[in-house]
Every structure is written in C-alpha cells, then in structure tokens.
Amino acid sequence: MEKRTIPISLPSMGNEEWEAAKEPIFSGWVTQGPKVAEFERLFALRHKVKHAVAVSNCTTALHLALLALDIGPGDEVLVPAFTWVSTANAVLYCGARPIFVDIDRRSFNINPKEIEKKISSRTKAIIPVHLFGLCANMDEINRIVPHLKMIEDGACAAGAGIKDRPAGSFGNIGCFSFHPRKSITTGEGGMLTTDEPELAERMTKLRNHGASVSEEQRHKGARPYILPEFNILGYNYRMTDIQGAIGIVQLKKMDNFIHERQKWAEYYTNELSSIPWLETPVIPVGYKHGWQSYVLNVDEGKSPLKRNEIMDVLHKHGISTRPGTHAVHMLGYYANKFQIKPEEYPGAFAANEYSMAIPLHNKMVKEDFEYIVKTLKRVDERSA
Ligand SMILES: Cc1ncc(COP(=O)(O)O)c(C=O)c1O
C-alpha cells in the first residue's frame, strides 16, 4: 500500500471565497459592515433563530453570552468536564466559577444523570457542549434544569440539530466557531444566536466597545457630529467584513459539506465497527450530526496496542490523528486552582485517555478513507 499523507483537518476554500473577499478589500470597508450583517442574516435563517451576532471567535461568543445573561462573581455555571478549555475559561473571565459535570463516554457530551448532583443555590447557568457536532441531550437537560439560563456551546455544531431544531435554537443563546477545524471557516470567527431581542441588543453593544451604534451606522449616518453613547463596559470582539464575505460563501456550502462528511462517517462506521477494540460513534435517532470530527474510543483492554501507540503507527503511515479534545479538570490550571483529581470525572478521564479523532474533512478523497481503514485494520502488523 502506497503511503499517503492525510491531515486531521483542512478547510475547504477556493475561488469563490477568494472572489468574495476581494469585494470588501477593494471597497475599503474591511471592518464589521454589510458583509457581516448579511452573514448574520443568513446564519440566523439557517439556524431558525431571530437574531445572530457575529464575533471574533467562539471563545469571545461564550464570554459575551455569559455577560449578556448577567453571570458574574458568586455565580456557578455547569460545564462538561470534557470540552475545549475555553468553555470553562469564559466562565472565569466573568468572575464566576465553572462547575464540572462528567460526560457520557459514548456521546462525549454532558451526562444528564450527573447534572443534579452539581446544582447548588449559586448555580445560575449551564453550558451544554455539542461536542464534535453531536447535539447534547437537550430534552433531558431542559427537563432537569428548566430554571437555569442555558448557553449552547455549538462551536463544532453549525448545521447540526435534533429533529427539526438546529443547534443554537435550544438555549437562551447559542455560540459557534468558524476556526479552520470546524466544518465552515472564516479563518477565525464566531457567532451568537438568540431569539431574545434584548439579549441580541446587549451582545451587539458588548462586541463593539459597548457603543450604542455600530461603526457603519456612525460613518453612514446623517449626523456625523453625534458620537455613540457608552453606557456599558464593552469589548472589541468584532468580525471583519473580509471574514463576513467568506462566511457567506462557506455557509452556502455548509449543508453539502455536512452531507459529504455524513456519507464518509457512515463508511468509517461500517468498516471500523468490525474491529473489536474500537468503539465507533453512536448517533441517537433523530439527531443530525454536524461531523466536525469523527472520534473513536480505543478499548485498551482489547487492543493490540495502547491508544498513543496506535496514534504513533498511524502517524508513521502519514495519517494525522488527535485525542478528541481534553478533560479540562485535568489541565494544570484547573487541577491546581480547584484541587480536582483526574478520577473525580471518570467519563472525562476515559475520553481524555482513549478517544481518537481520525481525519474527516471535505478535501479528502475515496482513496484517503480506504487507506485509513486498511491501516487501522492492520495496525498491529504495521507497528513492527
Ligand atoms: C467545544 C468548543 N468550545 C469553544 C471553542 C473555541 O472556539 P474558538 O477557537 O472559535 O474560540 C472550541 C474550539 O475548538 C470548541 O471545540
């Protein structure tokens, strides 16, 4: 078998994005302006929400979502223990405390059964994460904590959903990422979604220094001597119009990207479920996976090699892999600050140790998928 080189992820961009980016560059309107507004309008439409507010990335989206919901010192926010670090970091940025909840090992998402034990009189909000593009069990979470404010961390879940409800339309606020490892990208970028007009208005001000009117309104407005009012402490978390223009093109391609990924995810699952030491992803009935990543669990009790050794073999054969993500309670900063032991969250600990993402992106061809499957099936022979 001839060696191939397959990165874990590659953005799918081409001439259309290039042409779209030229327009703001040549017009001179490169900061947040009409392209961002159009991207927001289309994103809201696709995700069945009334408002979308574009920002610089999903971490700033999470920060603004928490601020808009008045989360601050003394408050506790429930977050899954296995997620990208910024879900928890954003809570700390507000002076509140993230309280970790263990995950379900098979879905990699927050385990609804673990939520109740973590609720205290200080709990104000919950951030379910739709990890790798699979929505968390939103019905069950809503049933357990209907009284909490809810922010969906849909960083990986643009275009995903449950039945006819898209990610970002379940909670008070949804947050999305357009980092290049996501299914659609604007280089860096993020989006907030909400049905609540007051929240949309607050987040719109917060992303722009707290200003009462946007740059565009100010520059194109009739009374140039009027400066905006600044009645709240804001930030510069704006998206540029160059990114907005690219986002419009990417969003139009999103459903095709996901459709293609779905097809190859099914191929992986069909081929890999015969390997006794690999657990393939499980998708509950009615869920539409966004397939940001295809993540397996390695059962080291049955596998010929340890997870990391398998990753080494794949690397040697040109196949890039990653652990799914990390257990945040095991990261030095959190482990030291809150004195948490790895075994306090066994689901997150196991996912940290045994999860393995294999390449899945829209630049891959049939031969890439076949090569990965063949290499995995013969991983023990190939380690020699
Ligand atoms: C679950 C989750 N939340 C938040 C983020 C942060 O997104 P960004 O890189 O756009 O800030 C990521 C990024 O990987 C993520 O996977």
The ligand as a Tripos MOL2 file, in Angstrom:
@<TRIPOS>MOLECULE
LIG
   16    16     1     0     0
SMALL
NO_CHARGES

@<TRIPOS>ATOM
      1 C1        -16.3270   22.9610   22.2740 C.3       1 LIG1
      2 C2        -15.5640   24.1990   21.9180 C.ar      1 LIG1
      3 N1        -15.8540   25.3600   22.5270 N.ar      1 LIG1
      4 C3        -15.2100   26.5030   22.2170 C.ar      1 LIG1
      5 C4        -14.2110   26.5280   21.2690 C.ar      1 LIG1
      6 C5        -13.4970   27.8000   20.9840 C.3       1 LIG1
      7 O1        -13.6750   28.2410   19.6730 O.3       1 LIG1
      8 P1        -12.7360   29.3750   19.0530 P.3       1 LIG1
      9 O2        -11.4550   28.7340   18.6640 O.co2     1 LIG1
     10 O3        -13.5100   29.8880   17.8670 O.co2     1 LIG1
     11 O4        -12.5630   30.4210   20.0890 O.co2     1 LIG1
     12 C6        -13.8680   25.3500   20.6100 C.ar      1 LIG1
     13 C7        -12.8010   25.3360   19.6020 C.2       1 LIG1
     14 O5        -12.2170   24.3700   19.2700 O.2       1 LIG1
     15 C8        -14.5740   24.1550   20.9380 C.ar      1 LIG1
     16 O6        -14.2640   22.9950   20.3360 O.3       1 LIG1
@<TRIPOS>BOND
     1     1     2 1
     2     2     3 ar
     3     2    15 ar
     4     3     4 ar
     5     4     5 ar
     6     5     6 1
     7     5    12 ar
     8     6     7 1
     9     7     8 1
    10     8     9 2
    11     8    10 1
    12     8    11 1
    13    12    13 1
    14    12    15 ar
    15    13    14 2
    16    15    16 1
@<TRIPOS>SUBSTRUCTURE
     1 LIG1         1 GROUP 0 **** ****
